[in-house]
């Protein structure tokens, strides 16, 4: 039973994170169970777990819906990221292994190449590389509890998929922040690393919120940030991309 719950949880969560389940999609236990080859009980338990993480809204006798985001939601997530990820960068400047710093440099190089390439699909590549970049910094803090806290906050933030709101100048600024952050960590300067991460996320906050004037101020979860939901499926394509922060 536990394995079935974990499998259902991971499959549904992945579908939410990669856009297979659009914001507002109705997630019903019976068709999901059929798709996943499990009974409805582990699917229901998986949906309860996702509700606790804030990724879905459970409605009594109606199943679950992939959450939308209000301006208040986004402000809260950015505020948490600014505080916690800047602390992760500070800790990383103290304790990140040299091999991880080299990994950050490689990710930065690849992101710059992808960001300037006219080839189709490159923004998707930047998104994945950016996710890896922030993950290396978080794990480089060498704080398991901090990493656990941030994993949920950062990944939940990524479902907003706002990369299409970034101008070329926004992307260039984000890449420059990454390079300076690496320099601060390489120099083992925790205050510098923390300050750069704060600047990086504050800039992302300004771009993201500025591009979302239609968000409801007082109705958390009321406004969809993605396309209108159709029939949800774990095999449908991605809907959009997230920003580089």
Secondary structure, 3 states (H helix, E strand, C coil): CHHHHHHHHHHHHHHHHCCCCCCCCEECHHHHHHHHCCCHHHHHHHHHHHHHHCCEEEECCCEEEECCCCHHHHHHHHHHHHHHHHHHHHHHHHHCCHHHHHHHHHHHHHHHHHHCCCCCCHHHHHHHHHHHHHHHHHHHCCCHHHHHHHHHHHHHHHCCCCHHHCCHHHHHHHHHHHHHHHHHHHCCCHHHHHHHHHHHHHHHHHHHHHCCCCCCCCCCCCCCCCCCCCCCCCCCCCCCCCCCC
